[in-house]
Amino acid sequence: MPDKEMLKISVEEFDRLQDYMISTDKDTEAYQKMKRRYTALKVILTASGINLTEIDYIKE
């Protein structure tokens, strides 16, 4: 899979995951699992040079 396509998929997943996080209570196990994935995606995207300023609306 080309790098650009992989980055596109990661950005889309990051956006979708944040929507799920917003609609889930922070005190749940599901939220904690989503937060781990959110952190991993944030690291991957940042390391890939993606500026998250506009797309990171959770900001945790």
N, C-alpha and C positions, 0 to 999 in steps of 0.2 A: 504494500500500500504506500503510495507516495506521501512524503512528509506533510505536504499541504492538506491532503485529505485527512490525515490523522489529526492534525491540528484543528481542522474544521470540526471533526467529530468530537474532539475533546472540549472545544469551546461550547458546542451545542450541549454536551453532557453537563458541563459546568453550569450553564444557564438553567437547564432543566432541573438539575439537582437543587439549585437555590430555590426554585419555585416550590419543590417538595419540602424543603427545610422550612420555608416561611409558613407553610400550611400544617406543620407538625409541631406539637408541643415540645419545647426544648428539654423537658424532663423525661422524655421517653428513650427507650433503648434504640428505637428506630432512628431518632434524631442523632444520637451519638454515633451510630454507624454511618449515617449520611455525612456527619461532620468529618469523620475520618476520610471519607472519599473526597469531600470538598477540599480538605487540606492537601491530599495527594494530588488532586487535579490542579490546585493552585500552584503547587511546587513545579509540576510538570510544565504548566503553561508559562510560568514566570521564567523557568530555565530555558524555555524555547523562545523567549523574547517577546511574549505577548504582554501587552500593557493591559492590566486588569482594572484600571481605574474606572472605566465606563461600565464594565460588565460584572464587577463584583459588588453586588448590592447587599450581601450579608455582612461583609467586612469583619469577619471573625478571625 
